[in-house]
Amino acid sequence: MHYNFFSPQQICFGWNRFQEVGQRAAPLGTRALIINGSRSLESDGVLDELKRLLLRSNIESEFVRTISNEPEVADVDQVTNILQHLGAGEGDFLIGIGGGSAIDLAKACAAMVTNRESDTVLDYLEGVGQDLQLKQAPLPLLAIPTTAGTGSEATKNAVISSYSPAFKKSLRADQMIPNLVLCDPKLACSVPSEVTARTGMDAITQLLESYISCRAQPIPQALCLQGLKLALPALAEAVEEGTSRNARECMAHAALLSGIALANSGLGMAHGVAPALGIHCRIPHGLACAVMLPATLKTNLSVRQKEYAEITRFIAPELSLSESEAAQHLIDKIEALNHRIQIPHNLASLGVTRTQIPDLVASSRGNSMSGNPRELSDAELTQILEDLL
């Protein structure tokens, strides 16, 4: 057995742990530069409370930007310039508070402000630009997730989009993993049900794909099982009863575990196609993953039946099923969950057309697809997507 394992340096998890943010952040620096991912966090007073709690621990703070879209190259470059004008450097740290968009933007800017070989993040992204490497350590980063989905608080990359030209690529380096994760499930209670559904399915997709990835590792697989046991019963409750403490805790924990898992084991077909659906069809990432997940499980059943059965037996040990029955039970469970939380069952209902499929196939060949346990030809992937119309 041979593997490496990455995770955040420190994780503070629990209901109402947000109140500890000042004392927890104090070792990171004396000035916090805040990137926010939700205007409701401003209107609900969460950002004001964040600044007050920081000041109580003698940490000054500057509000930098609210981002409501998945971060684009221009967003990273603009915020990096703002940070430079603020004199960001020694003694400063970034806070990303919100969903994956805010945390990814904070991660990217923490790295870019200390790496100035190019003025644009484009030149540092995988597979585009000049293929420059991050040579200097990023500014310290505190991640405060408020949606239970992407797991970005625990990953070593930031996903950055472009629409002209069309791509979604990662800025990636081991040192981009946040220094501190403060995960307070209470912060997700105000997240709308539709967003809860989509982000929750993103986490579930990550747990499943990391477990069956061709790069799967033993520690992440153990985390995936635990995450799925929490998330599969809890997501519908979180969608239908948004203030449920149990559901929000289970989903926040599952999302965190999914981030740790994908950072170590990679993903698969659903996450390979999802970025392409984002840049060509403007479909939100979590929704794209949710729609693609059943097809991904079916596509990989022939090579991962044993693993599907292992998952079923862990989450439902009371069932007495053969390996093939247990594997099919998992697929049926995911399809039933999607239906219950009102995830569309095809791509056509999201506006995808047959003429877009060649571009979708071409744009699906990234790092995530390389983790899929079955190698898929362009012709096979084309057929899979056509069958989903």
RODO-2510 file (C-alpha; in nm, 4 decimals, decimal comma):
residues 389
     n   res          X          Y          Z
     1     m     0,0000     0,0000     0,0000
     2     h     0,1382     0,3380    -0,0999
     3     y    -0,0316     0,6792    -0,0647
     4     n    -0,0097     1,0381     0,0583
     5     f    -0,2834     1,2086     0,2601
     6     f    -0,3742     1,5779     0,2674
     7     s    -0,6100     1,7617     0,4999
     8     p    -0,6478     2,1092     0,6558
     9     q    -0,4084     2,1841     0,9398
    10     q    -0,6952     2,2428     1,1831
    11     i    -1,0704     2,1826     1,1694
    12     c    -1,3071     2,3379     1,4243
    13     f    -1,6499     2,1784     1,3757
    14     g    -1,9702     2,2232     1,5693
    15     w    -2,2937     2,4081     1,6276
    16     n    -2,2332     2,7740     1,7214
    17     r    -1,8540     2,7443     1,6817
    18     f    -1,8703     3,0667     1,4756
    19     q    -1,8559     3,2516     1,8073
    20     e    -1,4965     3,1284     1,8478
    21     v    -1,3751     3,2780     1,5214
    22     g    -1,1634     3,5515     1,6796
    23     q    -0,9652     3,3318     1,9147
    24     r    -0,9270     3,0605     1,6499
    25     a    -0,8090     3,3061     1,3839
    26     a    -0,5629     3,4958     1,6055
    27     p    -0,2611     3,2736     1,5196
    28     l    -0,3130     3,3472     1,1475
    29     g    -0,2463     3,7212     1,1629
    30     t    -0,3579     4,0630     1,2830
    31     r    -0,5642     4,1740     0,9827
    32     a    -0,8359     3,9706     0,8099
    33     l    -0,9299     4,0332     0,4470
    34     i    -1,2843     3,9024     0,3975
    35     i    -1,4334     3,7512     0,0820
    36     n    -1,8043     3,6785     0,1121
    37     g    -2,0218     3,4477    -0,0948
    38     s    -2,3743     3,5529    -0,0046
    39     r    -2,5517     3,8872     0,0160
    40     s    -2,7790     3,7329     0,2801
    41     l    -2,4765     3,7032     0,5093
    42     e    -2,4486     4,0810     0,4819
    43     s    -2,8200     4,1521     0,5265
    44     d    -2,8544     3,9029     0,8131
    45     g    -2,5713     4,0688     1,0030
    46     v    -2,3346     3,7703     0,9884
    47     l    -2,0493     3,9734     0,8375
    48     d    -2,0925     4,2480     1,0979
    49     e    -2,0798     3,9829     1,3692
    50     l    -1,7689     3,8324     1,2077
    51     k    -1,5913     4,1666     1,2182
    52     r    -1,7010     4,2238     1,5797
    53     l    -1,5768     3,8820     1,6893
    54     l    -1,2444     3,9383     1,5156
    55     l    -1,2003     4,2804     1,6765
    56     r    -1,2616     4,1262     2,0182
    57     s    -0,9393     3,9307     1,9547
    58     n    -0,7577     4,2441     1,8318
    59     i    -0,7851     4,1445     1,4660
    60     e    -0,8641     4,4273     1,2266
    61     s    -1,0655     4,3386     0,9187
    62     e    -1,1333     4,4677     0,5703
    63     f    -1,4325     4,3613     0,3637
    64     v    -1,3023     4,2935     0,0121
    65     r    -1,5732     4,1470    -0,2099
    66     t    -1,9028     3,9583    -0,2278
    67     i    -1,9229     3,7045    -0,5098
    68     s    -2,2511     3,5436    -0,6116
    69     n    -2,1254     3,3588    -0,9215
    70     e    -1,8747     3,0772    -0,9653
    71     p    -1,5397     3,2658    -0,9757
    72     e    -1,4039     3,3629    -1,3147
    73     v    -1,0547     3,4641    -1,4226
    74     a    -1,1553     3,8312    -1,4110
    75     d    -1,2845     3,7938    -1,0523
    76     v    -0,9547     3,6506    -0,9312
    77     d    -0,7492     3,9157    -1,1094
    78     q    -0,9707     4,1992    -0,9837
    79     v    -0,9716     4,0849    -0,6209
    80     t    -0,5962     4,0199    -0,6304
    81     n    -0,5474     4,3794    -0,7450
    82     i    -0,7679     4,5029    -0,4595
    83     l    -0,5591     4,3030    -0,2132
    84     q    -0,2408     4,4540    -0,3550
    85     h    -0,3850     4,8056    -0,3166
    86     l    -0,4663     4,7177     0,0453
    87     g    -0,1014     4,6258     0,0940
    88     a    -0,1755     4,2605     0,1690
    89     g     0,1305     4,0863     0,3041
    90     e     0,2920     3,9685     0,6253
    91     g     0,0515     3,9702     0,9188
    92     d    -0,2531     3,9470     0,6935
    93     f    -0,4770     3,6491     0,6234
    94     l    -0,7832     3,5874     0,4106
    95     i    -1,1238     3,4674     0,5197
    96     g    -1,3504     3,2963     0,2684
    97     i    -1,7037     3,2783     0,4094
    98     g    -1,9900     3,1304     0,2095
    99     g    -2,0204     2,8476    -0,0386
   100     g    -1,7592     2,7039    -0,2683
   101     s    -1,7457     3,0151    -0,4860
   102     a    -1,6334     3,2414    -0,2022
   103     i    -1,3881     2,9890    -0,0618
   104     d    -1,2407     2,9124    -0,4049
   105     l    -1,2019     3,2839    -0,4766
   106     a    -1,0309     3,3376    -0,1406
   107     k    -0,7986     3,0408    -0,1987
   108     a    -0,7031     3,1622    -0,5449
   109     c    -0,6412     3,5205    -0,4335
   110     a    -0,4416     3,4140    -0,1265
   111     a    -0,2083     3,2367    -0,3690
   112     m    -0,2029     3,4965    -0,6445
   113     v    -0,1232     3,7919    -0,4198
   114     t     0,2096     3,6302    -0,3267
   115     n     0,2876     3,4905    -0,6735
   116     r     0,3274     3,7747    -0,9236
   117     e     0,5193     3,6143    -1,2085
   118     s     0,2087     3,6949    -1,4138
   119     d    -0,0670     3,9514    -1,3615
   120     t    -0,3397     3,6984    -1,4357
   121     v    -0,4405     3,3713    -1,2747
   122     l    -0,4967     3,2394    -1,6282
   123     d    -0,1254     3,1684    -1,6593
   124     y    -0,1288     2,9472    -1,3470
   125     l    -0,4348     2,7340    -1,4297
   126     e    -0,3997     2,3695    -1,5302
   127     g    -0,3935     2,3201    -1,9056
   128     v    -0,4248     2,6848    -2,0098
   129     g    -0,2009     2,9924    -2,0124
   130     q     0,1699     2,9624    -1,9445
   131     d     0,1521     2,6673    -1,7009
   132     l     0,3252     2,8747    -1,4319
   133     q     0,3708     2,7167    -1,0885
   134     l     0,2980     2,8691    -0,7489
   135     k     0,6432     2,9180    -0,5967
   136     q     0,5621     3,1355    -0,2950
   137     a     0,3417     3,0265    -0,0064
   138     p    -0,0091     3,1792    -0,0165
   139     l    -0,1284     3,4114     0,2570
   140     p    -0,2865     3,2165     0,5436
   141     l    -0,6501     3,1274     0,4863
   142     l    -0,9493     3,0673     0,7124
   143     a    -1,2423     2,8921     0,5419
   144     i    -1,5915     2,9287     0,6890
   145     p    -1,8360     2,7216     0,4800
   146     t    -2,2023     2,8206     0,5014
   147     t    -2,3407     2,5667     0,2522
   148     a    -2,2898     2,1928     0,2809
   149     g    -2,1692     2,1008    -0,0634
   150     t    -1,8431     2,1604    -0,2430
   151     g    -1,6024     2,0680     0,0365
   152     s    -1,3783     2,3472    -0,0930
   153     e    -1,2811     2,4194     0,2673
   154     a    -1,0745     2,0997     0,2629
   155     t    -0,9309     2,0869    -0,0901
   156     k    -0,5992     2,1966    -0,2411
   157     n    -0,7430     2,3622    -0,5511
   158     a    -0,9665     2,6492    -0,6594
   159     v    -1,1925     2,6057    -0,9623
   160     i    -1,1889     2,9062    -1,1945
   161     s    -1,4156     2,9581    -1,4962
   162     s    -1,3974     3,1399    -1,8268
   163     y    -1,6705     3,1776    -2,0865
   164     s    -1,4681     3,3326    -2,3690
   165     p    -1,2792     3,1105    -2,4288
   166     a    -1,4935     2,8502    -2,2520
   167     f    -1,3164     2,6498    -1,9801
   168     k    -1,3314     2,5620    -1,6130
   169     k    -0,9883     2,4788    -1,4730
   170     s    -0,8155     2,4476    -1,1368
   171     l    -0,5469     2,6488    -0,9686
   172     r    -0,3852     2,3718    -0,7685
   173     a    -0,1052     2,3341    -0,5148
   174     d    -0,0648     2,1401    -0,1917
   175     q    -0,0130     2,4611     0,0060
   176     m    -0,3564     2,5934    -0,1012
   177     i    -0,5354     2,3787     0,1560
   178     p    -0,6826     2,6232     0,4128
   179     n    -0,4845     2,6668     0,7318
   180     l    -0,8009     2,6622     0,9404
   181     v    -1,1555     2,5440     0,8744
   182     l    -1,4298     2,6722     1,1002
   183     c    -1,7421     2,4744     1,0166
   184     d    -2,0551     2,5826     1,2016
   185     p    -2,3616     2,3979     1,0621
   186     k    -2,5885     2,6616     1,2137
   187     l    -2,4769     2,9045     0,9420
   188     a    -2,6506     2,6875     0,6783
   189     c    -2,9958     2,7127     0,8354
   190     s    -3,0894     3,0112     0,6186
   191     v    -2,9783     2,8479     0,2917
   192     p    -3,2790     2,8098     0,0556
   193     s    -3,4107     2,4587    -0,0046
   194     e    -3,3139     2,4553    -0,3746
   195     v    -2,9536     2,5466    -0,2944
   196     t    -2,9499     2,2948    -0,0086
   197     a    -3,0599     2,0222    -0,2504
   198     r    -2,8023     2,1036    -0,5174
   199     t    -2,5057     2,1541    -0,2873
   200     g    -2,5973     1,8470    -0,0869
   201     m    -2,6003     1,6327    -0,3996
   202     d    -2,2600     1,7757    -0,4905
   203     a    -2,1259     1,6450    -0,1588
   204     i    -2,2906     1,3051    -0,2104
   205     t    -2,1495     1,2863    -0,5631
   206     q    -1,8029     1,3635    -0,4308
   207     l    -1,8289     1,0945    -0,1647
   208     l    -1,9426     0,8328    -0,4158
   209     e    -1,6953     0,9264    -0,6889
   210     s    -1,4014     0,9419    -0,4485
   211     y    -1,4913     0,5971    -0,3138
   212     i    -1,4940     0,4361    -0,6605
   213     s    -1,2203     0,6472    -0,8225
   214     c    -0,9341     0,4671    -0,9933
   215     r    -0,7161     0,6692    -0,7532
   216     a    -0,9146     0,5676    -0,4429
   217     q    -0,7180     0,5516    -0,1173
   218     p    -0,7984     0,3727     0,2108
   219     i    -0,8314     0,6720     0,4456
   220     p    -1,0546     0,8703     0,2084
   221     q    -1,2665     0,5605     0,1420
   222     a    -1,3326     0,5270     0,5154
   223     l    -1,4311     0,8946     0,5272
   224     c    -1,6608     0,8454     0,2258
   225     l    -1,8506     0,5653     0,3974
   226     q    -1,9010     0,7776     0,7063
   227     g    -2,0078     1,0774     0,4978
   228     l    -2,2595     0,8770     0,2975
   229     k    -2,4082     0,7228     0,6102
   230     l    -2,4683     1,0767     0,7367
   231     a    -2,5769     1,2451     0,4152
   232     l    -2,8086     0,9992     0,2435
   233     p    -3,0718     1,0061     0,5225
   234     a    -3,0147     1,3741     0,6107
   235     l    -3,0311     1,5604     0,2790
   236     a    -3,4055     1,5347     0,2252
   237     e    -3,4633     1,6481     0,5849
   238     a    -3,2304     1,9464     0,5348
   239     v    -3,4195     2,0407     0,2178
   240     e    -3,7648     2,0002     0,3737
   241     e    -3,6839     2,1284     0,7251
   242     g    -3,4056     2,3812     0,6794
   243     t    -3,3619     2,4583     1,0486
   244     s    -3,3182     2,0944     1,1531
   245     r    -3,0030     2,0875     1,3629
   246     n    -2,9463     1,7169     1,3050
   247     a    -2,9815     1,7439     0,9272
   248     r    -2,7604     2,0509     0,9002
   249     e    -2,4910     1,8924     1,1194
   250     c    -2,4942     1,5706     0,9191
   251     m    -2,4720     1,7521     0,5864
   252     a    -2,1978     1,9913     0,6990
   253     h    -1,9907     1,7007     0,8277
   254     a    -2,0514     1,4976     0,5104
   255     a    -1,9504     1,7899     0,2873
   256     l    -1,6308     1,8401     0,4845
   257     l    -1,5460     1,4716     0,4546
   258     s    -1,6207     1,4841     0,0815
   259     g    -1,3685     1,7642     0,0370
   260     i    -1,0982     1,5730     0,2204
   261     a    -1,1778     1,2638     0,0143
   262     l    -1,1679     1,4306    -0,3262
   263     a    -0,8460     1,6146    -0,2398
   264     n    -0,6811     1,2762    -0,1965
   265     s    -0,8647     1,0372    -0,4285
   266     g    -1,0022     1,2457    -0,7126
   267     l    -1,3458     1,2163    -0,8694
   268     g    -1,5044     1,0753    -1,1850
   269     m    -1,7459     1,1150    -1,4747
   270     a    -2,0089     1,3315    -1,3032
   271     h    -1,7470     1,5858    -1,2025
   272     g    -1,5815     1,5503    -1,5412
   273     v    -1,8979     1,6542    -1,7247
   274     a    -2,0257     1,9083    -1,4674
   275     p    -1,7707     2,1827    -1,5522
   276     a    -1,8558     2,1447    -1,9216
   277     l    -2,2261     2,1852    -1,8399
   278     g    -2,1338     2,4951    -1,6431
   279     i    -1,9343     2,6744    -1,9110
   280     h    -2,1409     2,5734    -2,2158
   281     c    -2,4910     2,5606    -2,0664
   282     r    -2,4580     2,7817    -1,7546
   283     i    -2,5867     2,5007    -1,5311
   284     p    -2,4883     2,5457    -1,1625
   285     h    -2,2237     2,2977    -1,0524
   286     g    -2,4208     2,1122    -0,7861
   287     l    -2,7220     2,0726    -1,0132
   288     a    -2,5015     1,9394    -1,2935
   289     c    -2,3456     1,6824    -1,0589
   290     a    -2,6843     1,5746    -0,9270
   291     v    -2,8267     1,5155    -1,2745
   292     m    -2,5144     1,3283    -1,3871
   293     l    -2,4785     1,1070    -1,0781
   294     p    -2,7250     0,8256    -1,1616
   295     a    -2,5792     0,7900    -1,5122
   296     t    -2,2296     0,7856    -1,3635
   297     l    -2,3189     0,5052    -1,1235
   298     k    -2,4796     0,3030    -1,4037
   299     t    -2,1829     0,3601    -1,6340
   300     n    -1,9378     0,2298    -1,3755
   301     l    -2,1500    -0,0549    -1,2360
   302     s    -1,9688    -0,3204    -1,4400
   303     v    -1,6341    -0,2378    -1,2777
   304     r    -1,7466    -0,1212    -0,9319
   305     q    -2,0289    -0,3576    -0,8323
   306     k    -1,8336    -0,4747    -0,5262
   307     e    -1,7752    -0,1172    -0,4075
   308     y    -2,1426    -0,0221    -0,4544
   309     a    -2,2387    -0,3255    -0,2464
   310     e    -1,9870    -0,2274     0,0240
   311     i    -2,1515     0,1153     0,0483
   312     t    -2,5018    -0,0312     0,0727
   313     r    -2,3969    -0,2784     0,3419
   314     f    -2,2344    -0,0004     0,5443
   315     i    -2,5277     0,2403     0,5285
   316     a    -2,7977    -0,0273     0,5541
   317     p    -2,6543    -0,3320     0,7345
   318     e    -3,0047    -0,4602     0,8096
   319     l    -3,0629    -0,5474     0,4428
   320     s    -2,9921    -0,9003     0,3281
   321     l    -2,8970    -0,8623    -0,0378
   322     s    -2,6627    -1,0294    -0,2835
   323     e    -2,3742    -0,8239    -0,4175
   324     s    -2,5591    -0,7390    -0,7386
   325     e    -2,8784    -0,6553    -0,5490
   326     a    -2,6905    -0,4353    -0,3023
   327     a    -2,5179    -0,2515    -0,5877
   328     q    -2,8485    -0,1866    -0,7634
   329     h    -3,0010    -0,0744    -0,4329
   330     l    -2,7472     0,2097    -0,4171
   331     i    -2,8362     0,3313    -0,7662
   332     d    -3,2078     0,3104    -0,6875
   333     k    -3,1542     0,5037    -0,3636
   334     i    -2,9773     0,7891    -0,5422
   335     e    -3,2481     0,8108    -0,8088
   336     a    -3,5185     0,8148    -0,5411
   337     l    -3,3376     1,0869    -0,3450
   338     n    -3,3004     1,3019    -0,6572
   339     h    -3,6719     1,2626    -0,7263
   340     r    -3,7698     1,3507    -0,3683
   341     i    -3,5651     1,6725    -0,3635
   342     q    -3,6830     1,7679    -0,7129
   343     i    -3,3635     1,7239    -0,9128
   344     p    -3,4473     1,6934    -1,2861
   345     h    -3,3830     1,3481    -1,4308
   346     n    -3,2527     1,4615    -1,7697
   347     l    -3,0395     1,7275    -1,9339
   348     a    -3,3060     1,8422    -2,1784
   349     s    -3,5083     1,9862    -1,8889
   350     l    -3,2057     2,2063    -1,8127
   351     g    -3,1975     2,3397    -2,1673
   352     v    -2,9176     2,1203    -2,3028
   353     t    -2,9490     2,0482    -2,6753
   354     r    -2,8047     1,7778    -2,8992
   355     t    -2,5951     2,0350    -3,0866
   356     q    -2,4067     2,1160    -2,7627
   357     i    -2,2949     1,7591    -2,6980
   358     p    -1,9714     1,7683    -2,9050
   359     d    -1,8531     2,0713    -2,7050
   360     l    -1,9585     1,9049    -2,3785
   361     v    -1,7590     1,5922    -2,4621
   362     a    -1,4508     1,7920    -2,5611
   363     s    -1,4645     2,0001    -2,2404
   364     s    -1,5110     1,6998    -2,0092
   365     r    -1,1530     1,5745    -2,0410
   366     g    -1,0079     1,7236    -1,7242
   367     n    -0,8551     1,6036    -1,3986
   368     s    -1,1869     1,4727    -1,2655
   369     m    -1,2637     1,2534    -1,5654
   370     s    -0,9191     1,0957    -1,5360
   371     g    -1,0292     0,9510    -1,2007
   372     n    -1,3270     0,7654    -1,3465
   373     p    -1,2849     0,3899    -1,2933
   374     r    -1,3841     0,3164    -1,6529
   375     e    -1,2044     0,4849    -1,9401
   376     l    -1,4687     0,6347    -2,1669
   377     s    -1,4185     0,7028    -2,5362
   378     d    -1,5635     1,0164    -2,6914
   379     a    -1,8199     0,8003    -2,8684
   380     e    -1,9312     0,6352    -2,5433
   381     l    -1,9518     0,9652    -2,3560
   382     t    -2,1484     1,1116    -2,6468
   383     q    -2,3975     0,8256    -2,6226
   384     i    -2,4305     0,8653    -2,2461
   385     l    -2,5109     1,2368    -2,2824
   386     e    -2,7503     1,1776    -2,5717
   387     d    -2,9339     0,9191    -2,3601
   388     l    -2,9759     1,1861    -2,0907
   389     l    -3,1555     1,4295    -2,3231
***
